[in-house]
Amino acid sequence: MPNILDIGLIFTQIPMLLAYLPVTLFITFFSMLLGVILGLIIAIIKMNKIPILSQIAAVFVSFIRGTPLLVQLYLSFYGIPILLRYINYFYDTHYNINGISPMFFVLIAFSLNEAAYNSETIRAALQSVNKGQIEAAQSLGMTYSQLLRRIVIPEAFIVALPNLANALIGLLKGTSLAFVCSVTEMTGRGKTLAGHSYRYFEVYISLALIYWALTIIIELIIKHLEKRLTISESVDTPSYRRGKLL
């Protein structure tokens, strides 16, 4: 009987795939961090209805949410070099287009994608903050930046955390598309291994087990963080906050 499924190969390939885990995690956490920062900026712009910027933000979010991530990766991979060529031509600059790392295109595409989706999550969380706390802070003479930093953002973060955690897990799995921009992460390495051994099914089982384990770890960390923040929130009563403000 032919060796249809090689169980041993599934587990022997995992260390070779894990060698590229740092690349996957770097793409995931860098893109998520930048995506949250940009998403917060976009959310604030849309909430305050800043002329021109709010319209640009709305079009950006609509475009990103209305196009596949794979297409966005290709637009980044092929579009940024074209843009740099135009800049070099019209402004007499000398950007080395061929010297740009493919990782740069991947990070740009993933970060902008996360920014668009996170902006809606963050905007909803910001709008959920108790108006009484905001008015109390304003009556004490807080500036808008102080209000955001000390009250609104910390409160909104607790509300947004579950959705941001889901976005992080989705981003982790989405990094498997980075291979289309010539960035070799775990899935890209899995494709090359499968191409050598022709054991595609075993390779993808190995990848599935790794991604599954990483997802469980992230979920456990987020649940622990949520629990800690919930306990902190229950201790920090509204009257206690007013005491701190005073």
N, C-alpha and C positions, 0 to 999 in steps of 0.2 A: 504494500500500500504506500503511495507517495506521501511524503511529508507535507501535508497540506497546510498545517499551521505549526509554526515553530515557536512553542511557548517560551523556550529558553532565550530565544533571540529578543523577545519582547523586553526582558529584564536586563539582558546584557547591553542593549542599545541605550538604555536610560542614562547611564553615566556619560556616554558620548553626546547625548542631547543636552544634558545638564551643563555641559561645558559652555554652552551658549546661553544659559539662563541669565548671566549678568547683562547680556545685550538686551534680552527681552525685558528684564526688570528696569534697565536704564530707560528704554523707550517708554515703558509704562509710567514710571513715576515722574520722569521729567515732563512728559506730555501732560500728565494729570496736573502737576503743579502749575505749569504755565497755563493750562486750560482753565484752572480755577481762578488764577489771577486775572486773565483776560476776560473770563466769564463774569467776574465781579465787576470789572470796569464796564463791560457792556450792559450788565444789569442796572448799574447806577445811572448810566447814560439814558437808558430807556425809561427808568423810573422818573427821572427828572425832566424827561422830554427836552433834552438839549437840542436846539435847532441844528439841522443838517446832520450832526453826529447821530442823533436818534434814528433818522431815516437811513443813514448808512448802516447802522447797527442792525436795523430791521431787515434790510436787504441781505446783509451778510448772513444773519441767522437763517433766513428763509432759504438762501442758496445752499448753505451747508446741510441743512436738514432735508433739503429736497434733492440732493445728489448722493450717489453711493460713495462710501469711503474709498473704494478702489479707484474710482474716477478722480477723486480728490488727490490721491497719491500720484496718479499719472500727471495730473495738472501741475502738481508741485515739481515732479521730477523733470518734466519737459518745459514747463512754463517759466520757472525761475531762471534757467539759463538763457531763454529767449529775452526775458526782461533785462537781464544783465548785459546782453549784447546790445540792446537798444540804449541802455545807459552808457555803455562804453562808446557807442557811436555818437550819440548826441551831446554827451558831456565830456568827451575826451578822457574818460577814465580807463583804467587798465585792470579791471577785475579778472582774475584767473578763473575762468569758468570751468575749465577742465580739472582744476585743483579742488573743486568743492567736493566734500565727502558726501556720498549718498545718504549717510545718516542725517545730514542737515535737511534734506528734502523730506525724509520720513518724519522727523521731529516737527517740522513746520506743518505738514499735513495733519498729523495726529493732534497737535496742540490746538490748531484752529478748529478742528472737528469737535474736540472736547469743549473748547471755549463756547461754541454755539449752543451745544446741548446744556452745558453747565450754567450758562447765563439764564436760561429759563428756570432751572431749578433754584438758582441763587435768588433770582428776582422774586419768585414766589415765597421763598424763605424770608427775604428782607421785608416783604409786605405783611408777613405774619407777625412781626414784632409788635408787641403791645404799644398802642399809640400813647397810652398814659405815661409810660416810661420815657418816650421820646419828648413829650411835652414837658415833663418834669426836668429833663436834662436841658432843654432849651430855656426853661425859666431860670435855670442856674447859670446861664450865659455860655454854655458849651458851644463851640464852633461845630460846623457840619462834620469836619474831619474827626474831631474829638467824639462826636456823637456816634459816628460810624465805628470808630476804633474801640470805644469803651462799652458801647451798649448794643448797637444794631448788629454788627458783624458777629460778636460772640453769641448773641441770642439766635441769630439766623443760622449759624453754623450747626447748632444742635438740631434744628429743624431739617436742614439740608443734608445732614450726614448720611442717612439711609440711602437717599437717592444718589449722592456722590459716591457712596460705596458701590452701589450697583454699576455706576458709570465706570468706576475703577476696574471692576471685574470684567465688564464688557471691553474696556480698553486693553486689558491683559490678553484677552482672547483675540482681539482685533490686531494685535501686533504680528499675528501670523501672516498678515498681508504685506509686511515690510519687505518680504523677499522680492516683490515685483519691482522694487527700487534698488535691487542689488545689495540689500542689507541682509546678511545671513544671521538670523536669530534661530530659535529652537526649531520652528517649523521649516525654515529654509534648510537648516542642517539635516532635518529629517528627510527632506526631499532628495538631498544628495546621497544620503545613506541608502534610501530606497532605490535610487537609480543604480547604485553599485550592486546591491544584493537582489534586487527585484522582489523584495519582500515588503511591498507597500503596506499591506494590511497590518503586519506586525509593527512597522514603524509608527503608523498612525494610532495603534493601540497604545504604544509607549508614550506618544505625545498626549493622547487623551488622559492617560493616568497622571502625567505630570501637571497638565493644566487643571485637572480635577483637584489634585492635592493642593496646588497653589490657591485655587478658589476657596477651598475649605479653610486654609490658613488665613486668608484675607478676611473671610466671614467671621472667624473666631476673633481676630484682632478687632474688627469693627464692633462686634457685639460687646466685647470687653470695654472698648472705648465708649460706646453708647451707655453702658451701665455706669461707668465712672462719671460721665457727664450728667446723666440723669440724677445720680445721687448728689452731685455738686449743685445741680439746679434746684433740687428739693430743699437743700440746706439754705441756699441763697434765696430767701424769701423776698417779695417785693418791698416789704418794710425795711429789710436789711439793706437792700439796694439803695433805698432813699437815704438811709443812714450813711451809706458810703458816699453818696453824692453830696450830702450836706457836710 
